[in-house]
Amino acid sequence: MMHKQASLLGGAMIIAGTVIGAGMLANPTATAGVWFAGSLLVLLYTWFSMLSSGLMILEVNTHYPQGANFDTMVKDLLGRGWNVVNGLSVAFVLYLLTYAYIFVGGGLTARALGDAPLPVGQVVFFVLFASCVWLSTRWIDRLTSVLIGGMVVAFLWANGGLLASAQVSVLFDRAAPEGTSYWIYLGAALPVCLASFGFHGNVSSLFQYFGGNARKVARALQIGTLLALAVYVLWQAAVQGNLPRNAFAPVIAADGDVQVLIAELSKFAATGNMAWILSFFSYMAIASSFLGVTLGLFDYIADLFGFDGSRAGRAKTAAITFLPPFVACLLFPTGFVKYIGYVGLAATVWTALVPALLLRASRKKFGLGKGYRVYGGAWLMVWVFAFGVINIVAQLLSRADILPVFKG
């Protein structure tokens, strides 16, 4: 009976909560080279491509029983080799993100508890939010809706003044010298934007949550990602409409640290209590992203090991899902941070390449049918696959220090 109670809004909030996270602070820095007009095009391109690949997964999912996830679909349609590659990339990304969210969320929780020791904050954060995932998707639906509501209020509160003071001349960098380069920095912006629209681990979860109603899932994906896109664009306008492009050097040097960003913004606009409000926003963003990411990992593990939805089955799934990153975070709190940069590279495999290949194989095996079908035909598969290849090439060239990087 769960799917009869599942709301479209709740599903959309799960998607939006999963997407809106670290990208909020990373995007303005990563897109400083292409600046506002360029960042809009990059965000739109990435949003369309990532939404399309998510809908591809949804169409493929309709040909399998509810509860089937990447392991079942990739093994059946693409074979063992692709399943191993895809499985390793899924596990790497979702486990590493879970580890990172426990570490960051635990630190924020520790400060909220009066500067308690970091392990105490991590335990509180972990127990509070992991228990919701263990209980059911319905709990995630409810809690994520509350978190997103708080995020919207905090976002408008923090950025209302900045949006009002944003200047068109700054947004479009009209003071720049003639011949200033923008598009040469496109390659550095693409991978960060891709990582800012990751929700693909939740597609199968929502398909099961909505009782196999694919059209309802599709609407949830569209609404959730559009909400995230709107938040990203408004944030870009708030930052890049006040802080000139030629004044971004300190922010870039600090890897987008929010305190440095606010300090630089305060030289050009009134920031008020922005630091405190953004900390509040960040906590809710981390919590909602943790819920979404671990929901995808939880359901992937259940499919991989064949665990059912009974209390015992969910307990086994929860143990494999949560214990490894939780223990790793307690024992090695910064031991895996150096691998975070590879999340986008690994995620490209199962958010772009594999969805396009899955849809092609699915339509060959099952035909078009009369059920849910994603828009587009062969051109969309080529588009999404090419999007993945472009991102992989951009990331590899960036790591090899071949692509130009904007320094401010």
C-alpha positions as CSV (number, residue, x, y, z in Angstrom):
1,M,0.0,0.0,0.0
2,M,3.1,2.2,0.2
3,H,2.8,3.5,-3.3
4,K,-0.7,4.7,-2.8
5,Q,0.5,7.1,-0.1
6,A,3.6,8.2,-2.0
7,S,3.3,11.8,-3.0
8,L,4.7,13.3,-6.2
9,L,6.0,16.2,-4.1
10,G,7.8,13.8,-1.7
11,G,9.5,12.0,-4.6
12,A,10.5,15.3,-6.2
13,M,12.0,16.4,-2.8
14,I,14.0,13.2,-2.6
15,I,15.5,14.0,-6.0
16,A,16.1,17.7,-5.2
17,G,17.6,16.9,-1.8
18,T,20.0,14.4,-3.4
19,V,21.1,16.8,-6.1
20,I,21.5,20.0,-4.0
21,G,24.6,19.6,-2.0
22,A,28.2,20.5,-2.4
23,G,27.5,21.8,-5.9
24,M,26.1,24.9,-4.3
25,L,29.5,26.1,-3.2
26,A,31.6,24.4,-5.9
27,N,29.7,25.7,-9.0
28,P,30.4,29.4,-8.8
29,T,34.1,28.7,-8.4
30,A,34.2,26.1,-11.1
31,T,32.3,28.3,-13.6
32,A,34.2,31.5,-12.8
33,G,36.2,31.1,-16.0
34,V,33.1,31.0,-18.2
35,W,31.3,33.4,-16.0
36,F,27.5,33.9,-15.7
37,A,26.4,33.5,-19.3
38,G,28.7,30.5,-19.8
39,S,27.6,29.0,-16.5
40,L,23.9,29.1,-17.5
41,L,24.7,27.2,-20.8
42,V,26.8,24.7,-18.9
43,L,24.2,24.1,-16.2
44,L,21.3,23.8,-18.8
45,Y,23.4,21.4,-20.9
46,T,24.3,19.3,-17.9
47,W,20.7,19.4,-16.5
48,F,19.2,18.2,-19.8
49,S,21.7,15.5,-20.3
50,M,21.6,14.2,-16.7
51,L,17.8,14.3,-16.6
52,S,17.6,12.4,-19.9
53,S,20.0,9.7,-18.7
54,G,17.9,9.3,-15.6
55,L,14.8,8.9,-17.7
56,M,16.6,6.3,-19.7
57,I,17.2,4.3,-16.6
58,L,13.5,4.6,-15.8
59,E,12.4,3.3,-19.1
60,V,14.7,0.3,-18.8
61,N,13.5,-0.3,-15.2
62,T,9.9,-0.7,-16.4
63,H,10.9,-4.0,-18.0
64,Y,12.0,-5.5,-14.7
65,P,10.3,-6.3,-11.4
66,Q,10.0,-3.5,-8.8
67,G,13.1,-3.6,-6.7
68,A,15.4,-4.4,-9.6
69,N,18.4,-2.1,-9.7
70,F,21.6,-1.5,-11.7
71,D,22.9,-5.0,-10.9
72,T,19.9,-6.8,-12.4
73,M,19.5,-4.5,-15.4
74,V,23.2,-4.2,-16.4
75,K,23.9,-7.9,-16.0
76,D,21.0,-8.9,-18.1
77,L,21.4,-6.3,-20.9
78,L,25.1,-5.6,-21.1
79,G,26.7,-8.7,-19.6
80,R,29.1,-9.5,-16.8
81,G,31.9,-7.2,-17.9
82,W,29.9,-4.0,-18.0
83,N,28.2,-5.1,-14.8
84,V,31.5,-5.4,-12.9
85,V,32.7,-2.0,-14.2
86,N,29.3,-0.3,-13.5
87,G,29.1,-2.0,-10.0
88,L,32.6,-0.8,-9.0
89,S,31.8,2.7,-10.1
90,V,28.5,2.8,-8.3
91,A,30.0,1.4,-5.1
92,F,33.0,3.8,-5.3
93,V,30.9,6.9,-5.7
94,L,28.1,6.1,-3.3
95,Y,30.3,4.7,-0.5
96,L,32.8,7.6,-0.8
97,L,29.9,10.2,-0.8
98,T,28.4,8.5,2.3
99,Y,31.8,8.7,4.0
100,A,32.2,12.3,3.1
101,Y,28.7,13.3,4.2
102,I,29.1,11.5,7.6
103,F,32.4,13.4,8.1
104,V,31.1,16.8,7.1
105,G,27.7,16.4,8.7
106,G,29.3,15.0,11.8
107,G,31.5,18.1,12.1
108,L,28.5,20.4,11.7
109,T,26.6,18.4,14.3
110,A,29.5,18.5,16.7
111,R,29.6,22.3,16.5
112,A,25.9,22.5,17.0
113,L,26.3,20.4,20.1
114,G,28.5,23.1,21.7
115,D,31.8,22.0,20.1
116,A,31.5,18.4,21.1
117,P,34.2,16.0,19.9
118,L,34.1,15.1,16.2
119,P,33.3,11.4,16.8
120,V,30.3,12.4,18.9
121,G,28.9,14.6,16.1
122,Q,29.5,11.8,13.6
123,V,27.7,9.2,15.7
124,V,24.7,11.5,16.3
125,F,24.4,12.5,12.6
126,F,24.8,8.9,11.5
127,V,22.3,7.4,13.9
128,L,19.7,10.1,13.2
129,F,19.7,10.0,9.4
130,A,20.8,6.4,8.7
131,S,17.9,5.1,10.8
132,C,15.4,6.9,8.4
133,V,16.9,5.1,5.4
134,W,16.7,1.8,7.3
135,L,13.1,2.4,8.2
136,S,11.6,3.1,4.8
137,T,11.6,5.4,1.8
138,R,8.5,7.0,3.3
139,W,10.5,8.3,6.2
140,I,13.1,9.8,3.7
141,D,10.2,11.4,1.8
142,R,8.9,13.1,4.9
143,L,12.2,14.2,6.3
144,T,13.6,15.4,3.0
145,S,10.5,17.5,2.4
146,V,11.1,19.2,5.7
147,L,14.8,19.7,5.0
148,I,14.1,21.1,1.5
149,G,11.5,23.5,3.0
150,G,14.1,24.8,5.4
151,M,16.7,25.0,2.7
152,V,14.4,27.2,0.5
153,V,13.7,29.5,3.5
154,A,17.4,29.7,4.4
155,F,18.4,30.2,0.7
156,L,16.0,33.1,0.2
157,W,16.9,34.6,3.5
158,A,20.6,34.5,2.8
159,N,20.5,35.5,-0.9
160,G,17.5,37.8,-1.1
161,G,19.7,40.9,-0.5
162,L,22.5,39.7,-2.8
163,L,20.0,39.1,-5.7
164,A,18.5,42.5,-5.2
165,S,22.0,44.1,-5.3
166,A,23.2,42.0,-8.3
167,Q,24.4,44.2,-11.2
168,V,23.9,43.3,-14.9
169,S,27.3,44.8,-15.7
170,V,29.0,42.5,-13.2
171,L,26.9,39.5,-14.3
172,F,28.0,39.9,-17.9
173,D,31.5,41.1,-17.1
174,R,31.1,44.3,-19.1
175,A,34.2,45.8,-17.6
176,A,36.5,43.0,-18.9
177,P,39.1,44.0,-21.4
178,E,38.4,43.4,-25.1
179,G,39.4,39.9,-26.1
180,T,39.0,38.3,-22.6
181,S,38.8,34.5,-22.9
182,Y,35.9,32.6,-21.5
183,W,35.2,29.4,-23.4
184,I,38.7,28.0,-23.0
185,Y,37.7,27.3,-19.4
186,L,34.7,25.2,-20.3
187,G,36.4,21.9,-19.8
188,A,37.1,22.7,-16.1
189,A,33.5,23.6,-15.5
190,L,31.7,20.6,-17.0
191,P,32.8,17.8,-14.6
192,V,31.8,19.9,-11.5
193,C,28.4,20.6,-12.9
194,L,27.9,16.9,-13.7
195,A,28.6,16.0,-10.1
196,S,26.1,18.6,-9.1
197,F,23.2,16.8,-10.9
198,G,23.7,13.2,-9.6
199,F,20.5,11.5,-8.6
200,H,20.6,8.3,-10.7
201,G,20.9,5.9,-7.8
202,N,17.4,7.0,-6.8
203,V,15.6,6.2,-10.0
204,S,14.9,2.5,-9.2
205,S,14.1,3.4,-5.6
206,L,11.4,5.8,-6.7
207,F,10.1,3.3,-9.3
208,Q,9.5,0.8,-6.4
209,Y,8.3,3.6,-4.0
210,F,5.6,4.7,-6.6
211,G,4.5,1.1,-7.2
212,G,5.7,1.0,-10.8
213,N,4.1,4.2,-11.8
214,A,6.8,5.3,-14.3
215,R,5.1,8.5,-15.4
216,K,4.9,9.7,-11.8
217,V,8.6,8.9,-11.3
218,A,9.4,10.9,-14.5
219,R,7.5,13.9,-13.2
220,A,9.3,13.6,-9.8
221,L,12.7,13.6,-11.6
222,Q,11.7,16.6,-13.8
223,I,10.4,18.6,-10.8
224,G,13.2,17.7,-8.5
225,T,16.0,18.5,-11.0
226,L,14.3,21.7,-12.2
227,L,14.1,22.9,-8.5
228,A,17.8,22.2,-8.2
229,L,18.6,24.0,-11.4
230,A,16.6,27.0,-10.3
231,V,18.5,27.1,-7.0
232,Y,21.8,26.8,-8.8
233,V,21.0,29.6,-11.2
234,L,19.8,32.0,-8.5
235,W,23.0,31.2,-6.5
236,Q,25.2,31.9,-9.5
237,A,23.3,35.2,-10.0
238,A,23.7,36.2,-6.3
239,V,27.5,35.5,-6.3
240,Q,28.5,36.4,-9.8
241,G,26.3,39.5,-9.9
242,N,28.1,41.0,-6.9
243,L,31.6,39.6,-6.9
244,P,33.5,40.7,-10.1
245,R,35.2,38.0,-12.1
246,N,38.6,39.7,-11.7
247,A,38.1,39.6,-7.9
248,F,37.6,35.8,-7.7
249,A,41.2,34.9,-7.2
250,P,41.1,34.5,-3.3
251,V,38.0,32.3,-3.6
252,I,39.5,30.1,-6.2
253,A,42.8,29.8,-4.2
254,A,40.7,28.7,-1.2
255,D,38.8,26.0,-3.3
256,G,35.5,27.9,-2.8
257,D,35.7,28.0,1.0
258,V,32.4,29.6,2.1
259,Q,34.1,31.9,4.6
260,V,36.5,33.2,2.0
261,L,33.6,33.6,-0.4
262,I,31.6,35.6,2.1
263,A,34.6,37.8,3.0
264,E,35.2,38.7,-0.6
265,L,31.4,39.3,-1.3
266,S,31.3,41.6,1.7
267,K,33.7,44.0,-0.1
268,F,31.1,44.6,-2.7
269,A,27.7,43.9,-1.0
270,A,26.1,43.7,2.4
271,T,26.3,40.1,3.6
272,G,24.8,40.5,7.1
273,N,24.2,37.1,8.8
274,M,25.0,35.2,5.6
275,A,27.7,33.0,7.2
276,W,25.4,31.7,9.9
277,I,22.5,31.2,7.5
278,L,24.6,29.4,4.9
279,S,25.9,27.1,7.7
280,F,22.3,26.3,8.5
281,F,21.6,25.8,4.7
282,S,24.7,23.6,4.3
283,Y,23.7,21.3,7.2
284,M,20.3,20.7,5.6
285,A,21.8,20.2,2.2
286,I,24.3,17.7,3.6
287,A,21.6,15.8,5.5
288,S,19.2,15.6,2.5
289,S,22.0,14.6,0.2
290,F,23.0,11.9,2.7
291,L,19.5,10.6,2.7
292,G,19.2,10.5,-1.1
293,V,22.7,9.0,-1.7
294,T,22.3,6.3,0.9
295,L,18.8,5.4,-0.3
296,G,20.3,4.7,-3.7
297,L,23.2,2.7,-2.2
298,F,20.7,0.8,0.1
299,D,18.5,-0.3,-2.8
300,Y,21.5,-1.2,-5.0
301,I,22.9,-3.4,-2.2
302,A,19.5,-5.1,-1.7
303,D,19.4,-5.9,-5.5
304,L,23.0,-7.0,-5.6
305,F,22.7,-9.5,-2.7
306,G,19.1,-10.4,-3.2
307,F,17.9,-9.2,0.2
308,D,14.2,-8.8,0.6
309,G,12.2,-6.1,2.3
310,S,11.6,-7.9,5.5
311,R,13.0,-6.6,8.8
312,A,15.8,-9.1,8.7
313,G,16.5,-8.4,5.0
314,R,16.6,-4.6,5.6
315,A,18.9,-5.1,8.6
316,K,21.4,-7.0,6.4
317,T,21.2,-4.4,3.7
318,A,21.6,-1.6,6.2
319,A,24.7,-3.2,7.7
320,I,26.4,-3.5,4.4
321,T,25.3,0.0,3.3
322,F,26.2,2.0,6.4
323,L,28.9,0.2,8.5
324,P,31.8,0.3,6.1
325,P,31.7,4.1,5.5
326,F,30.8,4.8,9.2
327,V,33.7,2.8,10.6
328,A,36.1,4.2,8.0
329,C,35.0,7.8,8.9
330,L,35.6,7.1,12.6
331,L,39.0,5.4,12.1
332,F,40.2,7.5,9.1
333,P,38.4,10.8,9.3
334,T,40.4,12.4,6.4
335,G,42.0,9.2,5.0
336,F,39.9,9.1,1.8
337,V,39.4,12.8,1.1
338,K,42.1,12.7,-1.6
339,Y,39.9,10.4,-3.6
340,I,36.8,12.7,-3.6
341,G,38.1,14.3,-6.9
342,Y,37.6,11.0,-8.7
343,V,33.8,10.9,-7.8
344,G,32.8,12.8,-10.9
345,L,35.0,10.6,-13.2
346,A,33.5,7.3,-11.8
347,A,30.0,8.7,-11.7
348,T,30.1,9.5,-15.4
349,V,30.2,5.7,-16.1
350,W,26.7,5.0,-14.5
351,T,25.1,8.4,-15.1
352,A,25.8,8.8,-18.8
353,L,27.6,5.9,-20.6
354,V,25.7,3.0,-19.1
355,P,22.2,4.6,-19.3
356,A,22.6,5.2,-23.0
357,L,23.9,1.6,-23.6
358,L,21.1,0.2,-21.4
359,L,18.4,1.9,-23.3
360,R,19.8,0.8,-26.7
361,A,20.1,-2.8,-25.5
362,S,16.6,-2.6,-23.8
363,R,14.9,-1.5,-27.0
364,K,16.6,-4.2,-29.0
365,K,15.4,-6.8,-26.5
366,F,12.0,-5.6,-25.5
367,G,11.0,-3.3,-28.3
368,L,9.3,0.1,-27.8
369,G,6.2,-1.4,-26.2
370,K,3.2,0.6,-25.0
371,G,4.5,1.6,-21.6
372,Y,6.7,4.5,-20.5
373,R,9.2,5.7,-23.1
374,V,11.7,8.5,-22.7
375,Y,11.5,11.2,-25.4
376,G,13.9,11.1,-28.3
377,G,15.3,8.2,-30.2
378,A,18.8,7.2,-31.3
379,W,19.9,10.9,-31.3
380,L,19.3,11.1,-27.5
381,M,21.3,8.0,-26.8
382,V,24.2,9.5,-28.9
383,W,23.8,12.8,-27.1
384,V,24.0,11.3,-23.6
385,F,26.8,8.9,-24.4
386,A,28.8,11.8,-26.0
387,F,28.0,13.9,-22.9
388,G,29.7,11.2,-20.8
389,V,32.7,10.9,-23.1
390,I,33.2,14.7,-23.2
391,N,33.1,14.8,-19.4
392,I,35.6,11.9,-19.0
393,V,38.0,13.6,-21.5
394,A,37.6,16.9,-19.7
395,Q,38.4,15.3,-16.3
396,L,41.4,13.4,-17.6
397,L,42.8,16.5,-19.3
398,S,42.2,18.6,-16.2
399,R,44.1,16.0,-14.0
400,A,46.9,16.1,-16.5
401,D,47.1,19.9,-16.2
402,I,46.5,20.2,-20.0
403,L,43.2,22.2,-19.8
404,P,43.6,25.9,-18.9
405,V,42.4,26.7,-15.4
406,F,41.0,30.1,-14.5
407,K,42.9,31.7,-11.5
408,G,41.0,34.9,-11.2
